């Protein structure tokens, strides 16, 4: 099985940089797991369809898999209490015309 490359959006990179050292280690270990099997995450529904969610402990990694290019694009990382709402807001902001 091929190994997938992980790419971060600027927003996901910013969010990851703000995590505590313990949480960064948890996320890093989760990303290694995803590299081996990117389809482990749960499929999201409704307005978040097309994205997946991987759940290390109380955190969520929201991502999409590009099988053709063997990449995993990380879009959002956060605590389970508000990660989905924050991601919906981010997507809505991106859809607004300039």
C-alpha positions as CSV (number, residue, x, y, z in Angstrom):
1,X,0.0,0.0,0.0
2,X,1.3,3.4,-0.9
3,X,2.1,6.0,1.7
4,X,0.1,9.2,1.5
5,X,1.7,12.6,1.8
6,X,0.1,15.0,4.3
7,X,-0.6,18.6,3.4
8,X,-1.9,21.4,5.7
9,X,-4.0,24.3,4.7
10,X,-2.8,27.6,6.1
11,X,-5.7,27.6,8.6
12,X,-4.9,24.0,9.8
13,X,-1.3,24.9,10.1
14,X,-2.2,27.9,12.2
15,X,-4.5,25.9,14.4
16,X,-1.9,23.1,14.9
17,X,0.8,25.7,15.9
18,X,-1.4,26.9,18.8
19,X,-1.9,23.5,20.4
20,X,-0.2,22.4,23.6
21,X,2.9,20.2,23.3
22,X,1.0,17.2,24.6
23,X,-1.8,17.7,22.0
24,X,0.7,18.3,19.2
25,X,2.2,14.9,20.0
26,X,-1.3,13.3,20.0
27,X,-2.1,14.9,16.6
28,X,1.3,13.9,15.1
29,X,0.8,10.3,16.1
30,X,-2.8,10.4,14.7
31,X,-1.4,11.8,11.4
32,X,1.1,8.9,11.2
33,X,-1.8,6.5,11.6
34,X,-3.7,8.3,8.8
35,X,-0.7,8.2,6.5
36,X,-0.9,4.4,6.7
37,X,-4.7,4.2,6.2
38,X,-6.3,7.5,5.2
39,X,-9.8,6.0,5.1
40,X,-10.0,5.3,8.9
41,X,-11.8,8.5,9.5
42,X,-15.6,8.9,9.5
43,X,-17.3,10.4,6.5
44,X,-19.0,13.7,7.3
45,X,-22.5,14.5,6.0
46,X,-24.7,17.4,4.8
47,X,-22.7,20.6,4.2
48,X,-19.5,18.9,5.2
49,X,-19.9,16.0,2.8
50,X,-16.7,15.1,1.0
51,X,-14.6,15.5,4.2
52,X,-13.6,13.0,6.8
53,X,-13.0,13.2,10.5
54,X,-10.4,11.3,12.5
55,X,-10.9,11.3,16.2
56,X,-7.8,11.1,18.4
57,X,-9.2,11.3,22.0
58,X,-11.1,14.6,22.4
59,X,-9.7,16.2,19.2
60,X,-10.8,16.0,15.6
61,X,-8.8,16.2,12.4
62,X,-10.9,17.2,9.4
63,X,-9.4,16.2,6.1
64,X,-10.0,15.1,2.5
65,X,-8.2,12.3,0.7
66,X,-7.0,12.7,-2.9
67,X,-6.3,9.1,-4.0
68,X,-5.0,10.1,-7.4
69,X,-2.2,12.2,-6.0
70,X,-1.8,10.1,-2.8
71,X,-2.3,13.1,-0.6
72,X,-4.3,13.8,2.6
73,X,-5.3,17.5,2.9
74,X,-5.8,18.6,6.5
75,X,-8.3,21.4,6.6
76,X,-9.1,21.9,10.3
77,X,-7.9,20.6,13.7
78,X,-9.6,21.3,17.0
79,X,-11.4,20.2,20.1
80,X,-14.6,18.1,19.5
81,X,-16.8,20.7,21.3
82,X,-16.6,23.2,18.5
83,X,-14.5,21.9,15.6
84,X,-17.4,21.2,13.3
85,X,-19.1,24.6,13.9
86,X,-15.8,26.4,13.3
87,X,-15.2,24.5,10.1
88,X,-18.7,25.3,8.8
89,X,-18.0,29.0,9.4
90,X,-14.7,28.7,7.6
91,X,-16.3,27.0,4.6
92,X,-19.1,29.6,4.6
93,X,-16.5,32.5,4.6
94,X,-14.7,30.9,1.7
95,X,-17.9,30.7,-0.3
96,X,-18.8,34.4,0.1
97,X,-18.0,36.5,-3.0
98,X,-15.4,39.1,-2.6
